[in-house]
Amino acid sequence: NVRYDPLLAAFSAASAAGLMAASPQDISSTAWSFAKQGYAGTSFFQALVLVLPSRLPQFGAQEMSNTVWAFATLLLSADPLLASVAEAALPRLRTWRPQELANTVWAYARL
């Protein structure tokens, strides 16, 4: 794996600035991508903690699952965010696929 932190930092800042306009899929994919690189992308994840609760009604199961998975993979504590995701997910859990459930349960257990 090639990792270039100055480029990741620039991506993190640009992604943080565009969170309000980004689609739920774009947001969760960005979080997933940073987690796969092992990059905590401080500006992105800090902004995400603030923005995500208001955007959760737009998120589907996969987007919620991937986003909390990213936080757990990077061991980023975000208790208020996790509480918001849990509240948004509870009424919809019956529609979630097993993989979405498993990833989310793993994320909450890890954090």
C-alpha positions in Angstrom: 0.0 0.0 0.0 1.2 3.4 -0.9 0.1 6.1 1.4 0.8 9.8 1.0 -0.4 11.7 4.1 -0.2 15.2 2.6 -2.6 14.1 -0.2 -4.9 12.4 2.4 -4.9 15.5 4.5 -5.9 17.6 1.5 -8.7 15.1 0.7 -9.8 15.2 4.3 -10.1 19.0 4.3 -11.9 19.1 1.0 -14.3 16.3 2.0 -15.0 18.1 5.3 -15.8 21.3 3.5 -18.3 19.5 1.2 -20.2 17.4 3.7 -23.4 19.4 3.6 -23.7 19.0 -0.2 -22.4 15.4 -0.4 -24.8 12.5 -0.8 -25.0 9.9 2.0 -23.2 7.4 -0.3 -20.4 9.9 -0.9 -20.0 10.5 2.8 -20.0 6.9 3.9 -17.7 5.9 1.0 -15.3 8.6 2.0 -15.3 7.5 5.6 -14.8 3.9 4.5 -11.9 4.9 2.2 -10.1 6.8 5.0 -10.6 3.8 7.3 -9.2 1.3 4.8 -6.1 3.5 4.6 -5.9 3.7 8.4 -6.1 7.5 8.1 -8.1 9.2 10.7 -8.5 12.3 8.5 -9.0 14.6 11.5 -10.8 17.4 9.7 -13.2 15.1 7.9 -14.1 13.0 10.9 -14.4 16.0 13.2 -16.8 17.6 10.7 -18.7 14.4 10.3 -19.4 14.2 14.0 -21.1 17.6 13.8 -22.9 17.2 10.5 -24.0 13.6 10.4 -26.8 13.7 13.0 -28.8 16.2 10.9 -28.2 14.1 7.7 -29.1 10.7 9.2 -32.7 10.8 7.9 -31.2 10.7 4.4 -29.0 7.7 5.1 -29.9 4.2 4.3 -28.7 1.1 6.2 -25.5 0.6 4.2 -24.5 4.3 4.6 -25.1 4.2 8.4 -23.3 0.8 8.7 -20.3 1.9 6.7 -19.9 5.1 8.5 -19.9 3.6 12.0 -17.7 0.8 10.7 -15.1 3.5 9.7 -15.2 5.1 13.1 -14.7 1.7 14.8 -12.0 0.7 12.4 -10.0 3.8 13.3 -11.0 3.6 17.0 -12.4 7.1 16.8 -14.7 7.7 19.8 -17.8 9.5 18.9 -20.5 8.7 21.5 -23.0 11.4 20.5 -22.7 10.3 16.9 -23.2 6.7 17.8 -26.3 7.6 19.9 -27.7 9.5 16.9 -27.1 6.6 14.5 -28.7 4.1 17.0 -31.7 6.3 17.3 -32.1 6.7 13.5 -31.5 3.0 12.9 -33.8 1.5 15.5 -37.1 2.1 13.6 -35.6 0.7 10.4 -33.7 -2.4 11.6 -36.2 -4.9 10.2 -35.2 -3.7 6.7 -31.5 -4.1 7.2 -29.6 -6.9 5.5 -27.5 -9.3 7.7 -24.2 -7.7 6.5 -25.3 -4.2 7.5 -26.4 -5.5 10.9 -23.2 -7.4 11.5 -21.0 -4.5 10.5 -22.9 -2.2 12.8 -22.9 -4.5 15.8 -19.2 -5.1 15.3 -18.6 -1.3 15.2 -20.6 -0.7 18.4 -18.8 -3.6 20.2 -15.4 -2.3 19.2 -16.1 1.2 20.4 
